[in-house]
Amino acid sequence: MNTEKNNEKSFETSDESIKTVETATDTAATDTTAATDKAKTYKSFFFSRRSAWLVVCTLTLGALVFNLLRMFVFRVKVTLTDYEWSSTEEFNAKNFQTLSADKNGDITLLQITDLHLYNGTCSFDRKTFKLIEQLVKDSEPDLIVVTGDAIMTLNNVKIMKKAAIFFDDLCAKYETKWCLVFGNHDAWGYGDKTALADVLSKSKYCMFQIGPTNLSSDGHTLTLGNYAINVVDSTGNYKCSLVMMDSNERGVTKEEGRYAPITPATIEWYEWFINGMTAANGGEVVPSLAFFHIPLAESKLMLADTEMGTEGFIEKVCSSDLNTGIYQKMVELGSTLAVFNGHDHQNSYQNYYDGGNVLLTNCVTCGYFAYGAKEYKGGRVIKLNVNQPELVFETYSIFAD
């Protein structure tokens, strides 16, 4: 009897074990099914490497197309009042702005160039603004002359507005004025020169003028911002002219190379202005200083006779390969005493070409978003005295601390 009971218990225990195994097997099967379903769910959101690259390339291409359309098709433009200049036009010196020297005949200019502002608020731009204010504080100028490439960004109209606000506030604080000529990068973004000129013309302290609107050459971007500021003594007599010219942007022919030259029409306008001022001054030539962004071919020729790294030549001179003759015209007319350029960020030379009497200079960049070593950040001071029988001027570079 006991044996039979023990056998029955053994069978019962075996049945329970079988049930336990079956339950565990069912649970494992359920977990496996759930894991498989979960894996399928996650797999539907899984991107292969090929898909990821396709998405990245699509977004990049879309951004590129958008920017190209904004830059070349849907650019921001402003309709300006056309000024169709002609060499036969009657000259009137009163049509140009004036800047007065003090009673001693002294006047100081501060040239800054190649700010290359990006967005007006990044750390590089803040350092640039800080340096500009320090240069203004140290030199106490009557006029700040920005010789091009104030900005270098796609959203250039917006950043030019920020730059104008900065300079207006600076001028109000230090009782000075400012002006600008275009460089090869200013109109590189969404807005063309008409839009930038519109911003500058609305600035309270800016002496920029749009100038003639018909000085461009075929195939080139719009040539704009050719104007002059006449310096007068305490009695209102004309003593010096500051001639601002647009040196244009990229070259469009093999002869021009990478950069376009000053247009022949601009040279005609320059000659018309110089001769007009001579006539307005009773036949006596009025001395002048010329400001534009890209250096002349003659500056490159000066470097050919100088060892790199000396006399302010720290890098090669990047001028147009086509010489349209502005330097020869300056020599011929005998008015312009010096030319002030930017463009080559580290050069600070000031020298005469081939024994001539036109001083050719370059100003280092003050922009920290621009290329160039930190020791070559700064500006150029130009001091004039108009009370002497002949105009007296001196110029020298100043560098960041």
DRENGUTI-710549 format. One record per residue (C-alpha): residue in one letter; x, y, z. Coordinates in pm, whole numbers, padded with zeros to 5 digits, always signed. Example, Ala and Ser with C-alpha at 12.3 -4.5 7.8 and 13.67 -1.06 7.14 Angstrom:
// DRENGUTI-710549
A+01230-00450+00780 S+01367-00106+00714 
//
This chain:
// DRENGUTI-710549
M+00000+00000+00000 N+00270+00248+00087 T+00446+00166-00233 E+00135+00243-00436 K+00083+00577-00256 N+00445+00673-00314 N+00410+00592-00682 E+00096+00807-00704 K+00278+01099-00541 S+00566+01054-00784 F+00328+01070-01078 E+00165+01381-00933 T+00504+01546-00887 S+00600+01459-01243 D+00278+01613-01374 E+00346+01935-01182 S+00703+01948-01319 I+00572+01901-01671 K+00323+02185-01617 T+00603+02407-01481 V+00824+02334-01783 E+00532+02401-02019 T+00457+02732-01842 A+00823+02840-01862 T+00833+02743-02228 D+00519+02945-02300 T+00660+03246-02112 A+00988+03226-02305 A+00799+03202-02631 T+00588+03504-02535 D+00902+03706-02443 T+01068+03606-02771 T+00761+03713-02969 A+00744+04046-02781 A+01117+04109-02838 T+01075+04029-03207 D+00778+04267-03236 K+00974+04535-03048 A+01273+04489-03278 K+01045+04522-03578 T+00901+04842-03432 Y+01246+04999-03382 K+01365+04877-03718 S+01100+05085-03891 F+01274+05400-03757 F+01624+05282-03833 F+01822+05479-04099 S+02094+05306-04289 R+02419+05492-04346 R+02317+05542-04707 S+01985+05697-04604 A+02155+05928-04355 W+02398+06054-04621 L+02108+06106-04860 V+01929+06325-04605 V+02245+06527-04530 C+02320+06579-04900 T+01961+06681-04971 L+01960+06940-04692 T+02301+07073-04797 L+02198+07098-05161 G+01874+07271-05061 A+02065+07530-04853 L+02310+07586-05138 V+02032+07636-05393 F+01852+07873-05155 N+02163+08087-05105 L+02246+08091-05476 L+01893+08204-05559 R+01912+08477-05295 M+02253+08592-05417 F+02201+08586-05793 V+01828+08574-05869 F+01625+08722-05585 R+01878+08977-05459 V+01775+09267-05241 K+01784+09576-05461 V+01677+09936-05411 T+01576+10171-05690 L+01813+10466-05673 T+01776+10800-05845 D+01983+10768-06162 Y+02269+11013-06201 E+02379+10984-06561 W+02711+11165-06540 S+02877+11311-06850 S+03224+11461-06894 T+03053+11761-07055 E+02848+11826-06742 E+02900+12165-06581 F+03107+12137-06264 N+02988+12292-05939 A+03210+12250-05633 K+02915+12328-05406 N+02759+11995-05500 F+03021+11820-05288 Q+03029+11797-04911 T+03291+11983-04708 L+03494+11912-04398 S+03640+12204-04204 A+03989+12217-04057 D+04033+12386-03721 K+04164+12742-03688 N+04520+12612-03693 G+04453+12434-04021 D+04480+12087-03870 I+04260+11795-03966 T+04303+11425-03886 L+04173+11125-04078 L+04162+10766-03956 Q+04165+10498-04224 I+04033+10156-04130 T+03971+09871-04367 D+03861+09509-04410 L+03641+09478-04103 H+03482+09164-04254 L+03191+09181-04011 Y+03003+08852-03995 N+02693+08909-03783 G+02776+09204-03562 T+02755+09007-03238 C+03003+08718-03259 S+03326+08733-03056 F+03531+08831-03364 D+03302+09124-03445 R+03299+09241-03084 K+03679+09248-03087 T+03671+09441-03415 F+03432+09701-03274 K+03645+09731-02962 L+03960+09788-03169 I+03791+10051-03386 E+03679+10246-03083 Q+04029+10227-02937 L+04178+10357-03264 V+03928+10644-03269 K+03998+10727-02906 D+04374+10730-02964 S+04379+10926-03293 E+04087+11167-03235 P+03996+11188-03607 D+03773+11442-03778 L+03673+11171-04026 I+03685+10791-04025 V+03738+10648-04375 V+03642+10282-04424 T+03819+10161-04738 G+03607+09860-04821 D+03509+09512-04710 A+03323+09641-04408 I+03117+09324-04419 M+03155+08972-04552 T+02839+08773-04497 L+02535+08648-04687 N+02292+08864-04491 N+02494+09173-04581 V+02218+09436-04578 K+02121+09351-04221 I+02482+09358-04104 M+02550+09686-04287 K+02263+09835-04087 K+02426+09710-03767 A+02758+09859-03879 A+02591+10194-03954 I+02436+10199-03607 F+02774+10124-03451 F+02950+10401-03644 D+02673+10653-03580 D+02692+10585-03206 L+03071+10606-03219 C+03061+10935-03410 A+02811+11084-03165 K+03033+10984-02873 Y+03361+11115-03019 E+03221+11404-03226 T+03340+11285-03564 K+03202+11159-03896 W+03259+10857-04116 C+03248+10754-04480 L+03299+10441-04685 V+03404+10307-05024 F+03299+09962-05138 G+03535+09665-05139 N+03515+09342-05333 H+03326+09158-05055 D+03065+09411-04940 A+02806+09314-05204 W+02893+08946-05182 G+02568+08856-05005 Y+02195+08882-05063 G+02197+09259-05119 D+02364+09442-05407 K+02536+09780-05387 T+02208+09969-05432 A+02073+09817-05111 L+02397+09889-04923 A+02413+10245-05058 D+02057+10301-04939 V+02158+10199-04586 L+02462+10429-04589 S+02267+10726-04724 K+02032+10701-04424 S+02313+10709-04168 K+02315+11031-03966 Y+02693+11076-03950 C+02800+10908-04276 M+02931+11130-04558 F+02894+10858-04821 Q+02735+10965-05149 I+02596+10740-05421 G+02757+10941-05701 P+02717+10865-06073 T+02528+10547-06158 N+02674+10500-06507 L+03044+10434-06442 S+03031+10053-06472 S+03198+09844-06740 D+03020+09574-06941 G+03001+09242-06761 H+03090+09386-06420 T+02882+09454-06114 L+02749+09803-06053 T+03017+10067-05990 L+02882+10291-05716 G+03003+10532-05449 N+03232+10764-05646 Y+03225+11095-05465 A+03447+11355-05300 I+03471+11551-04976 N+03640+11890-04993 V+03848+12011-04699 V+03822+12385-04633 D+04013+12615-04401 S+03854+12835-04135 T+03764+13095-04400 G+03597+12844-04633 N+03870+12821-04896 Y+03923+12488-05070 K+04249+12333-04950 C+04228+11961-05020 S+03993+11707-05178 L+03933+11355-05051 V+03839+11152-05359 M+03651+10828-05295 M+03635+10568-05573 D+03487+10223-05623 S+03766+09986-05731 N+03508+09718-05821 E+03501+09346-05748 R+03605+09033-05936 G+03757+09031-06282 V+03552+08896-06570 T+03821+08857-06836 K+04153+08678-06857 E+04329+09014-06892 E+04180+09141-06566 G+04265+08831-06368 R+04102+08773-06030 Y+04014+09138-05964 A+03856+09404-06183 P+04037+09736-06234 I+03904+10087-06184 T+03682+10148-06487 P+03780+10389-06766 A+03457+10581-06697 T+03561+10626-06333 I+03897+10764-06449 E+03711+11012-06671 W+03499+11116-06376 Y+03815+11158-06162 E+03973+11381-06427 W+03651+11584-06456 F+03646+11638-06080 I+04014+11738-06049 N+03990+11983-06341 G+03665+12119-06200 M+03822+12186-05861 T+04117+12356-06030 A+03878+12589-06213 A+03680+12654-05894 N+04005+12747-05720 G+04097+13017-05968 G+04310+12791-06186 E+04528+12667-05901 V+04537+12290-05855 V+04373+12172-05532 P+04578+11894-05367 S+04390+11566-05322 L+04410+11227-05156 A+04251+10920-05316 F+04081+10635-05128 F+03975+10300-05274 H+03992+09934-05179 I+04206+09733-05422 P+04569+09844-05470 L+04705+09966-05802 A+04925+09765-06034 E+05204+10010-05948 S+05197+09886-05587 K+05265+09535-05715 L+05553+09672-05923 M+05696+09838-05611 L+05700+09499-05441 A+05900+09356-05731 D+06188+09581-05624 T+06153+09504-05252 E+06228+09195-05049 M+05914+09042-04901 G+05890+09103-04527 T+06046+09448-04542 E+05914+09803-04586 G+05560+09701-04492 F+05528+09428-04756 I+05420+09125-04552 E+05217+08954-04825 K+05186+08978-05203 V+04997+09270-05355 C+04667+09156-05506 S+04577+09409-05774 S+04401+09369-06106 D+04617+09234-06386 L+04473+09501-06617 N+04611+09851-06572 T+04353+10105-06693 G+04580+10402-06624 I+04446+10571-06309 Y+04797+10614-06168 Q+04924+10772-06491 K+04627+11008-06487 M+04711+11110-06130 V+05067+11189-06230 E+04948+11382-06534 L+04700+11601-06344 G+04940+11668-06056 S+04672+11689-05787 T+04674+11358-05599 L+04951+11336-05344 A+04874+10994-05202 V+04661+10682-05253 F+04517+10487-04960 N+04414+10123-05008 G+04316+09816-04808 H+04247+09465-04941 D+04585+09310-04854 H+04530+09261-04483 Q+04887+09257-04353 N+05055+09516-04573 S+05136+09860-04433 Y+05377+09994-04696 Q+05403+10360-04794 N+05639+10434-05077 Y+05676+10603-05415 Y+05673+10403-05735 D+05966+10453-05974 G+06058+10793-05834 G+05708+10933-05882 N+05535+11190-05663 V+05223+10993-05567 L+05263+10811-05236 L+05118+10459-05255 T+05007+10314-04921 N+04819+10020-04777 C+04633+09984-04448 V+04628+09670-04235 T+04295+09513-04149 C+04115+09589-03824 G+03880+09292-03862 Y+03931+08986-03644 F+03705+08775-03867 A+03948+08851-04151 Y+04266+08655-04217 G+04592+08796-04091 A+04817+08767-03786 K+04709+08951-03470 E+05015+09176-03482 Y+04891+09316-03814 K+04558+09450-03691 G+04512+09826-03677 G+04460+10131-03894 R+04629+10431-04054 V+04638+10790-03934 I+04657+11077-04186 K+04732+11424-04051 L+04686+11735-04267 N+04763+12100-04219 V+04595+12328-04472 N+04727+12663-04346 Q+05068+12622-04508 P+05145+12755-04859 E+05145+12392-04971 L+04944+12110-04816 V+05141+11935-04543 F+05048+11580-04459 E+05195+11285-04276 T+05071+10931-04245 Y+05162+10632-04035 S+05021+10295-03930 I+04889+10224-03583 F+04849+09871-03450 A+04639+09697-03189 D+04796+09653-02846 
//
